[in-house]
Amino acid sequence: MEIQPASPPSTPSLATTTDWERRLGNDARRLRLRNRLTQAELAELANVSISSVKNFEFGKGSSLATLIRVTRALGRADWLESLAPPEPTVSPMAALRARRRAQAAAPQRVRHATTPRARS
C-alpha cells in the first residue's frame, strides 16, 4: 500500500515506489550501456552479484547497499549526494548555548525604584 503525500509536491513526482525503482534501474542500465559495461562487469566493479544488478536494472526490488554500490561503480556518486541534505556547519544546540552564555555574561540593566515626588 502506497502512502500518498498530504499535499501535492511543488515538482511533479512519480506516483509509486515501483515507478521509482523502474526509473532508477532504467537510468542505471542506460549509463552502464553508455560505458560499454556488461552486467557481469558492473557487478564485479560494484562488488554485488549479477542477479542484484539485473534486479536493480529491471526495478524488481533492490537493497540500499546495491543502489549505493552500483551508483558509485557507475561514477555517479552525485546522485547519492543529491539525496542527502547538507550537514549544518553550526549545530543549532551549540548556537543556543553560545547565545545563553553571551546573555549571562552581558551586564544586566537594573532599573532602580524611584521615590514618589511630593505634589505641590
C-alpha positions in Angstrom: 0.0 0.0 0.0 1.5 3.3 -1.1 1.1 6.3 1.2 0.5 9.5 -0.8 1.6 12.9 0.5 -1.0 15.0 2.1 -0.4 17.9 -0.3 1.0 17.7 -3.8 4.7 18.4 -4.1 6.0 21.5 -5.8 7.6 19.5 -8.5 6.0 16.6 -10.4 6.9 13.2 -8.9 6.4 9.6 -9.9 3.4 8.1 -8.2 4.7 4.8 -6.7 7.8 3.2 -5.3 7.6 0.7 -8.2 7.8 3.6 -10.7 10.9 5.0 -8.9 12.5 1.6 -8.9 11.9 1.2 -12.7 13.2 4.7 -13.4 16.4 4.4 -11.4 17.0 1.0 -12.8 16.5 2.2 -16.4 18.8 5.2 -15.8 21.5 2.9 -14.4 21.1 0.5 -17.3 21.4 3.3 -19.9 24.5 4.6 -18.1 26.0 1.0 -17.9 25.5 0.6 -21.7 26.9 4.1 -22.4 30.0 3.0 -20.5 30.1 -0.2 -22.6 29.9 -2.5 -19.5 28.2 -5.8 -19.2 26.0 -6.6 -16.2 28.7 -9.0 -15.1 31.4 -6.3 -15.3 29.3 -3.8 -13.4 28.5 -6.4 -10.8 32.2 -7.0 -10.3 33.0 -3.3 -10.1 30.2 -2.8 -7.6 31.0 -5.9 -5.6 27.5 -7.2 -6.0 26.0 -10.3 -7.6 24.9 -10.3 -11.3 21.3 -11.0 -10.1 21.5 -7.9 -7.9 22.4 -5.8 -11.0 19.6 -7.5 -13.0 17.0 -6.9 -10.3 18.1 -3.3 -9.9 18.0 -2.5 -13.6 14.6 -4.1 -14.1 13.1 -2.4 -11.0 12.4 -5.7 -9.3 13.4 -4.5 -5.9 16.9 -3.9 -4.6 18.7 -3.1 -1.4 20.0 0.3 -0.5 23.5 -1.2 -0.4 23.1 -2.3 -4.1 21.9 1.1 -5.1 24.9 2.8 -3.5 27.4 0.3 -4.8 26.1 0.3 -8.4 25.8 4.1 -8.4 29.4 4.5 -7.2 30.7 1.9 -9.7 29.0 3.9 -12.5 30.7 7.1 -11.3 27.5 8.8 -10.3 28.0 9.5 -6.6 26.4 12.9 -7.3 23.1 11.0 -7.5 23.6 10.0 -3.9 24.8 13.4 -2.8 21.5 14.9 -4.2 19.5 12.7 -1.8 21.3 13.7 1.4 20.8 17.2 2.8 24.0 19.1 3.6 25.1 18.8 7.2 24.8 22.0 9.2 28.1 23.8 9.7 26.9 25.1 13.1 25.0 23.0 15.5 21.7 24.6 16.4 22.2 23.5 20.0 25.7 24.9 20.1 24.4 28.3 18.8 21.7 28.3 21.5 24.3 27.6 24.2 26.6 30.3 22.9 23.7 32.8 22.9 22.8 31.9 26.5 26.4 32.3 27.6 26.6 35.7 25.9 23.4 36.8 27.6 24.7 35.6 31.0 28.0 37.4 30.6 26.4 40.7 29.4 26.0 43.4 32.0 22.4 43.4 33.3 20.5 46.6 33.2 18.9 47.3 36.5 16.0 49.8 37.0 16.2 51.4 40.4 13.0 52.2 42.1 12.4 55.9 42.5 10.6 57.5 45.4 7.4 59.3 44.5 7.7 63.1 44.4 5.5 65.1 46.6 2.9 67.2 44.8 2.7 70.9 45.5 
